[in-house]
Amino acid sequence: MERLTSGARRGGRTKIFAARWIAAALLALLATSAGAQAATTGCPNSGPHDDPDLVVNSQCAVWPNAYHYRFVNVVAGGALRFLEQENSVTEFWASAIVIESGGAVLAGYQPAQFNPKKPNEDVSWQPFGSWGGTLTIHLWGADQSKGDPVKLPGLGVLCHDPRCGIPDATWTNNGKDLLPGCGPNATWANGGYDGCIPGLPTTVSDYFYQYGPLYGDDNCSDGSKWAMMSGCKTAAGEAGYFGYKVLAVSFGGTLQLFGKKGACYSDYWCDPKLTHVSWTRLGRSMPGRRLDPSSPENKRFFIWSGVDEPTTQFSKDDEIVITTTDYLPGHSEKFKIDCVDPNNCYRAWLAPDPSTLRNIIPFTWTLPGPLMIQEFGLEKSPGGGSAEWPHNGERYGGPQLAKPLSTRLPERIKANLDPDLVSEGVENRAAVALLTRSIRIVSEGDADGTGFPESSPEDPCTKDDGKDQCYSFGGHVVIRQGFQQVQIQGVEFRQLGQGGRMGHYPVHFHMARKTPDDTFVRDSSINESMTRWIVLHATQGVLVAGNVGYESIGHGFYLEDGSETDNRLYNNIGIFARAAGDNIQNFRHVPGILAYNGVDAPGFPHRSDNEYPSVFWITNGWNDFIGNMAVGAGTCGACYWFEPAENSSRVDVPGDLPPPPNCPADGMHTYMKWSGYADLQKHQCTKDEHGQYSVYRRRSPEPRRSNRSTATIAVRRCTRSRPRRTRRRATGYGPQTRARRPTS
C-alpha cells in the first residue's frame, strides 16, 4: 500500500534543461567508465580501502579477513562462500552487493574435514559461528538525494549482466501469460530459466513482471530520469532495480545465511510454530532502580528451561532487550551481558526438584521438572548502569499467589477459558530478547571505513542536518521476484533502513509474488531500524518466524498491499514501534513514510507512522499469525492493526498491459494479476473527492515528509483526549493472537 502513495510523484516528471542534462550525462559516463576501469573479476582479496568494483563469476571461498569494495556483482556461476575458523573475524565492506541470476552468497557451509579437533569428521554444513567466528557485512554509502528523493532522485546500483541475467523470453512476457516454475533441476546454464520462474516447481505457475527502479532511485546512467512508460532517455541508459547501499537478490539468485547464535537447527525441537530460541521469558522480577535503587536484582537476570529444551544462547557482551511490563512502551531496556560477580560471569545449575528453588525463582505456576536455571549479570547499553524500570518475572494469578485465578474467577467464566490459563495464570512476564548474532549486516557511514554515527535520547539530534546524531541513512536488503532461494536464519540487521522512503527496509520482499516453499527469515534480529522491520510486499508463501524486531520508526512487521497471502508469521516479537516525528524516542529525527500532514486527508492511515504506529500491520487475513508477541507502540499506536485494504500492487513497467475496468490507460493504474484470495480484494478505479483516481479512496494524491511540529501536536492531542486508549494500546505485552482466515 505504501508504494501507491508515490503515484502522483511518478506522474509529475521534472523538466530537464538541455545543458543540465548533457552535464549529468557526461558525469554519469565518466563515473561508469571509472567504475569499469576499477572493476576486477574473480574472487575477493583482502586489501586497503581502495574500493574497486568486483564481479564474482567463479566459486569463491572467503576466509576470515577484511575486504573492501564498492559494487559487488555476483553473476552466473559465481558464489561468495563465507567460511570461518576458530574465533575468527570476517569484515566485508561494500557499497552494494547484487546477486544476479545464477549467483549465490552463502554462509553456514564449511568444507569437509574442516574440524581441527576431529579432522576426519565431515562437517560440510554447520551454521556460521559454530567455531566462535563472526561475519559482518558492512553497507556504506552516502545519500545521493540529500534527504529529498522526489526532487533529487538517486541512481541505483546497476546489474553486470543485461537485465541481471533474466532471459528475454521471461522479461518480454511481462505479465501477459502464466509462466511455469522452472523445477528443481533447472539451472541458469544452457537456457534453463528461459520462459519459466526459478525456485518454483513445474506444477506451479505465476505471472512475471519486469523490474523498475525503487522509489526515489529512478535516475538513469545516461543522466536522464527513468519513466514508467518509456524507460531511460537513450538506448544506452540503464536504471538500477535495487536502490543503493544495498544487499539485493535478483531473478535466479541465491542467498543462504545460517548463523549459530540465537538460532535453532534441531529437526526435533525447532518447529517454528512452537518454539523460539531468539527470545524467552524473564524468570525473576527486577524492581528497577527507580523503585529500589539498592536491589541486586537490577544487575542480574534469571531464565529457566527444561533440561532437554533448546534455550536462548546468551554469552558475555551480547546485547539483549528486557521488555516493559509497566504500561509504558518506552520502558523496554537494552542491556549488555556482564559477569554476575568478579568470580562468576555465568551461573547455571540443574534442579531435579524445582520446588526447592522457590527462594531463588518465585514460581507462581505448576512446576515442571527437572529444570535448568541460568543466571547472568548485565549492564545498560549504552552507558552502563543497572535496570532503571521494573520488569515482571511472575505470572499473574498463578496457583502460588494469595488470590489465584482458579479461586478468584466464577465458574461460568472459568468454563469458557483455556484450562491452562485458569490453573497457571496469565503469562505476563517480561520477555528477554537476544539481539546479537554470529552473522551481522550493519549500516555504516557515507564512506568505506566510516561508522554509523552514534545517537541516543541523552545525546539526540538537534540540528536536523542529517549528520552526526541526526544521521539515519542506513543500508537495506531487497529480494525481488524469481529468486532461486532465500533462506536467512540467525542474522542481525543493525541500523538498516532509509527513513521516509518507501521500498528501503531492513528486510524487504519486494513484489516477489509466489515464492519457493522453503523461503524463510528465522531467528534473526532487526536492531534499531531506521524504518520498518520486515516488509512483505506483493509476496506470498514466506515463513517469518522467531525474529526479534527492536525499535522501528512507524509500523514494524508490515504486510503492505493487501495481496500478501499464505505467509506464516510465527513466534516473532516486536519491541517498540516508535512514532516518527519529533519525540524523545525518535532521537535521530527520522521521518516516517505514512506521514502526510495535509488537512485534506485523515490521520489514519496517512499519518499512521506518526500517530498510529503498529507492531504488526496486517492488510490481508489470509495469513497465519501464531505465537507472536507485541510490546509497545508509540503515541496512539496498536499492537496488531488489521487494516482493510484493496489489493493495490501496481506493476513497475505497464508496457501494453491493459488497466482494470474504469481505470485510465496512463500506466499509473495498471495492476498485477492474482489468483486465489488476493484476487478477491482487487482494485477497481474510483475517483476521490479531489477528482483523482485513487486506489485507497481516502488516500491523498501527494504524501509528504514528516513535519515534526505537527507530529508533536498529534502526540499531545492523543494523550489528552484519549489517555485510557493510549495506555492500553501502548502496553503491548499481552495477547498472542492468530488472525483467522476469512470464510467465503
C-alpha positions, 0 to 999 in steps of 0.5 A: 500500500505504501508504494501507491502513495508515490503515484502522483510523484511518478506522474509529475516528471521534472523538466530537464534543461538541455545543458543540465542534462548533457552535464549529468550525462557526461558525469554519469559516463565518466563515473561508469567508465571509472567504475569499469576501469576499477572493476576486477573479476574473480574472487575477493582479496583482502586489501586497503580501502581502495574500493574497486568494483568486483564481479564474482563469476567463479566459486569463491571461498572467503576466509576470515579477513577484511575486504573492501569494495564498492559494487559487488556483482555476483553473476552466473556461476559465481558464489561468495562462500563465507567460511570461518575458523576458530574465533575468527573475524570476517569484515566485508565492506561494500557499497552494494552487493547484487546477486544476479541470476545464477549467483549465490552468497552463502554462509553456514557451509564449511568444507569437509574435514574442516574440524581441527579437533576431529579432522576426519569428521565431515562437517560440510554444513554447520551454521556460521559461528559454530567455531566462535567466528563472526561475519559482518557485512558492512553497507556504506554509502552516502545519500545521493538525494540529500534527504529529498528523493522526489526532487533529487532522485538517486541512481541505483546500483546497476546489474553486470549482466543485461537485465541481471541475467533474466532471459528475454523470453521471461522479461518480454512476457511481462505479465501477459501469460502464466509462466511455469516454475522452472523445477528443481533441476533447472539451472541458469546454464544452457537456457534453463530459466528461459520462459519459466520462474526459478525456485518454483516447481513445474506444477506451479505457475505465476505471472512475471513482471519486469523490474523498475527502479525503487522509489526515489532511485529512478535516475538513469546512467545516461543522466536522464530520469527513468519513466514508467512508460518509456524507460531511460532517455537513450538506448544506452541508459540503464536504471538500477532495480535495487536502490543503493547501499544495498544487499539485493537478490535478483531473478535466479539468485541465491542467498543462504545465511545460517548463523549459530547464535540465537538460532535453532537447527534441531529437526526435533525441537525447532518447529517454528510454530512452537518454539523460539530460541531468539527470545524467552521469558524473564524468570525473576522480577527486577524492581528497577532502580527507580523503585529500589535503587539498592536491589541486586536484582537490577544487575542480574537476570534469571531464565529457566528451561527444561533440561532437554529444551533448546534455550536462548544462547546468551554469552558475555557482551551480547546485547539483549532487550528486557521488555516493559511490563509497566504500561509504558512502551518506552520502558523496554531496556537494552542491556549488555551481558556482564559477569554476575560477580568478579568470580562468576560471569555465568551461573547455571545449575540443574534442579531435579526438584524445582520446588526447592528453588522457590527462594531463588525463582518465585514460581507462581505456576505448576512446576515442571521438572527437572529444570535448568536455571541460568543466571547472568549479570548485565549492564545498560547499553549504552552507558552502563548502569543497572535496570532503571524500570521494573520488569515482571518475572511472575505470572499473574494469578498463578496457583502460588499467589494469595488470590489465584485465578482458579479461586478468584474467577466464577465458574461460568467464566472459568468454563469458557477459558483455556484450562491452562490459563485458569490453573497457571495464570496469565503469562505476563512476564517480561520477555528477554530478547537476544539481539546479537548474532554470529552473522551481522549486516550493519549500516555504516557511514557515507564512506568505506571505513566510516561508522554509523554515527552514534545517537541516543535520547541523552545525546539526540539530534538537534540540528536536523542536518542529517549528520552526526546524531541526526544521521539515519541513512542506513543500508537495506536488503531487497529480494525481488521476484524469481529468486532461486532461494532465500533462506536467512536464519540467525542474522542481525540487521543493525541500523538498516533502513532509509527513513521516509522512503518507501521500498528501503527496509531492513528486510524487504520482499519486494513484489516477489509474488509466489515464492519457493516453499522453503523461503524463510527469515528465522531467528534473526534480529532487526536492531534499531531500524531506521524504518520498518522491520520486515516488509512483505510486499506483493509476496506470498508463501514466506515463513517469518518466524522467531525474529526479534524486531527492536525499535522501528520508526512507524509500523514494524512487521508490515504486510503492505498491499493487501495481496500478501497471502499464505505467509506464516508469521510465527513466534516473532516479537516486536519491541517498540514501534516508535512514532516518527516525528519529533519525540524523545524516542525518535532521537535521530529525527527520522521521518516516517513514510505514512506521514502526510500532514495535509488537512485534506486527508485523515490521520489514519492511515496517512499519518499512521507512522506518526500517530498510529504506529503498529507492531504488526500491520496486517492488510490481508487475513489470509495469513497465519499469525501464531505465537507472536508477541507485541510490546509497545507502540508509540503515541496512539499506536496498536499492537496488531492493526488489521487494516482493510485494504484493496489489493493495490500492487501496481506493476513497475513497467505497464508496457501494453498491459491493459488497466482494470475496468474504469481505470485510465490507460496512463500506466499509473493504474495498471495492476498485477494479476492474482489468483486465489484470495488476493484476487478477491480484494482487487482494485477497481478505479474510483475517483476521490473527492479531489477528482483523482483516481485513487486506489485507497479512496481516502488516500491523498494524491501527494504524501509528504515528509514528516513535519515534526511540529505537527507530529508533536501536536498529534502526540499531545492531542492523543494523550489528552483526549484519549489517555485510557486508549493510549495506555492500553494500546501502548502496553503491548505485552499481552495477547498472542493472537492468530488472525483467522482466515476469512470464510467465503 
